[in-house]
Amino acid sequence: MQRNARTKTAEKLRQRFQWLQSFTDEELHQISMCAIDEPLRAGEEYFDLSHPEQDLIPGRSGERVPEGACYVARSTLPEQVWRKLLETRPR
């Protein structure tokens, strides 16, 4: 992805989720959200960017990403970005 496109992606995430202000453009570029109605993978952990105050969501067979959620799967992120999500989220 070109630099300009990365910057726009980062800006969109910061505008939508004010609590992500401390993340760098590069960190935000590494965050990939699951599609609505995507099946959850058993054993995976998910974090909902739109509800950061909630607990982590365990993946269970037969469940799907609900409408209005912005799930991020732990396995799709570098460990330092995952930790930063958990450490900086509002409570």
C-alpha positions in Angstrom: 0.0 0.0 0.0 1.3 3.4 -0.9 2.2 5.9 1.8 -0.7 8.2 1.1 -3.2 5.4 1.2 -1.7 4.2 4.6 -2.0 7.7 6.0 -5.7 7.9 4.9 -6.4 4.5 6.4 -4.8 5.6 9.7 -6.7 8.9 9.7 -10.1 7.1 9.2 -9.4 4.7 12.1 -8.4 7.7 14.4 -11.5 9.6 13.4 -13.8 6.7 14.0 -12.1 5.5 17.2 -10.7 8.5 19.1 -9.0 6.2 21.6 -6.5 5.1 18.9 -4.8 8.5 18.8 -1.6 7.2 20.3 -1.1 4.6 17.6 1.3 5.3 14.7 0.2 5.2 11.1 2.2 2.0 10.7 0.5 0.3 13.7 -2.9 1.3 12.5 -2.1 0.0 9.0 -1.5 -3.4 10.6 -5.0 -3.6 12.1 -7.4 -5.5 9.8 -11.0 -5.8 10.9 -13.1 -8.9 10.3 -16.0 -8.6 7.9 -19.6 -8.4 9.3 -21.1 -12.0 9.4 -17.7 -13.6 9.1 -17.5 -16.9 11.0 -15.5 -16.7 14.2 -12.7 -19.3 14.4 -12.7 -21.6 17.4 -9.8 -20.9 19.7 -9.2 -17.4 18.3 -9.4 -14.3 20.4 -11.1 -11.2 19.2 -11.1 -7.6 20.2 -14.0 -5.2 19.3 -12.6 -1.8 18.4 -16.1 -0.3 18.7 -16.5 -1.6 22.3 -13.0 -1.6 23.7 -14.2 -1.5 27.3 -15.6 -5.0 26.9 -13.7 -8.3 27.5 -12.0 -10.2 24.8 -14.4 -12.3 22.6 -13.5 -16.0 22.4 -14.0 -17.5 19.0 -16.6 -20.3 19.0 -17.8 -22.5 16.2 -21.1 -21.4 14.8 -20.8 -17.7 15.9 -20.3 -14.8 13.5 -19.1 -11.2 13.7 -22.3 -9.3 14.6 -23.6 -6.2 12.8 -22.1 -3.0 14.1 -19.0 -4.8 15.6 -15.4 -4.1 14.5 -13.7 -7.3 15.5 -9.9 -7.8 15.1 -8.5 -11.3 15.4 -5.5 -11.7 17.6 -3.7 -13.9 15.1 -3.8 -11.2 12.4 -1.8 -8.7 14.5 1.8 -8.4 15.6 2.0 -9.1 19.3 3.1 -5.5 20.2 0.1 -4.0 18.4 -2.3 -6.5 20.2 -0.7 -5.6 23.6 -1.0 -1.9 22.8 -4.7 -2.3 22.0 -5.3 -3.9 25.4 -3.1 -1.4 27.3 -4.6 1.8 25.8 -8.2 0.8 25.5 -10.7 2.9 27.6 -12.2 1.1 30.6 
